Amino acid sequence: MDNEQNRHIVQNAYAAFLRRDIQAVLDTLDETIVWKGVTGAGPYVPMSGVRRGKAQVADFFKSVAESVNFSQFEPREFIAQGDRVVALGHYAATITRGGSFDSDFVMVFKLTDGRIVEFQEFLDSAALNAAFTAAAVA
């Protein structure tokens, strides 16, 4: 697929997430998806770690829904090159049990034959870890 088609697939996945249609997000994923959670997140952060396959990614989204309330989630720019699409954006959220974080993010998607086969997320992991630490203490 070309750059524009890959960009469109990723943009559609974000649009689905923003309207809380997680099944539509999952529909963009390959069965063999490798979902790399927030790089640098502590093991107590539900978004940390690697998930493999759609079922584990569905569990990831369930954990996010149960533990994070986004007040802002803005993918702002999409850069497509070959089989990669990079999304640059910003989000702010409170943790269900008390902490909060505010960070720019970089999310990297690898696509094959119109399906997302790999995902990795980068953000201010110190702020994320602190939010979950504060939530654990609260």
N, C-alpha and C positions, 0 to 999 in steps of 0.2 A: 504494500500500500504506500501511497505517497505521503509526504509531510502533512499536507492539508487534511487528508483523510484521518491520519493518526491523531492530529490535533483535535479534530471534530469528535472522535471517539472519546478522548479524555475530557473534553469540554462537556460532552453529554453525560459522562459519569459524574462530574461535579454538579451539573444541573440536577441530576437525579438525587444526589446526596442532599443538596440544598432543599429539595422538596420532600426529603425523608423517604424516598422510594429506594430502599436498600436493595430490593430485588432487581431493580433496573441497573443499579451499580454492579451487582453480582453477575448480571447478564452480559456485561462487557468483559468479564474475566475469562481466561482460559481455564479449563479444568485443572491444569497443572500449575496454576498461579503460585509464585513465591512472593509472599507479602512480608516485607521487612519493616517491622515497626520502627518507631522513633529511635533513631541512632543516638545512643548515649542515655536513653531512659533507664532508670533503675528497674530492677526486677519486680518491684512493688507497683509499678505503673502499668495499668492494664493494656496500654498501647505498645509496650515493649515486646521484644522477641520476634521471632520469625514464625509465620504461619504458612502452611502448604495446603493448597487445594481450596475450593470454594467454601466447604463446610467450615474450615478453620477461619477463613476470612469473614464469613457470616458471624462467627463467634466474636471476632474482633469488633465488628460494627455493633454487636449487642453490648459488648463491654463499654464501648464509647458512649452509646446511648444511655447506659445505666450510670456512668460515672462523670460525664462531662456535659455541661450546659453552655453551648456557644452563644455568646452575645454578638460575636462578629466572626464571619468565616468568608473571606474574600480571596478567591483566586484572581490575581490581577493580570498576569501575563503568562502566555503559553509559548514555549519555544520548541519547535519540532525540527528534528534533524535525523534522517534515516529512521531507524526503528525506535528512537527515543523521543519522548515528549517530557519537557520539564515545565512544571507549574510553579510560578513564584506568587506568593500571596502573603496574607496576614490573617491571624485569628486571635481572638481573646475569648476566654472561657472561665467559668467557675467550676470547681470540682464539687460534685454532689455533697461531699462531706466537709466542705469548708474552704479549701485553698482556691487560688486563681492564678492564671498565667495569661500573658500577652506576648505574642511573638510573630515575627515574620517566619515564613516557611518556604522550603524548597521540597517539592515532591517530584520524584523521577519515575517515569513509567517506561517500560519496554513493551513493545507490541510486536506480535507475529501474526500474520494473516488476519488482521483486524481485531485481534483479541489482546487484552492486557495479560502479559505472561510474568511480569515482574514489577514490583513497586517498592520504593524506598523513600522514607521521609526524614527530613532534617529540619530542626527548629532549635530554639533556645532550650536545650535539654535541662540546663541548670534551673531555669524558671519552671519547667514542667515538673521536674523532680521535687523542687521546693513546694509546689502547689500540692502534690500528692503527699508529701511529708506533713505539711500543715493540715491537710485533711485527715491524716491518720492520727494526729495529735488532738484534733478537735473533738 
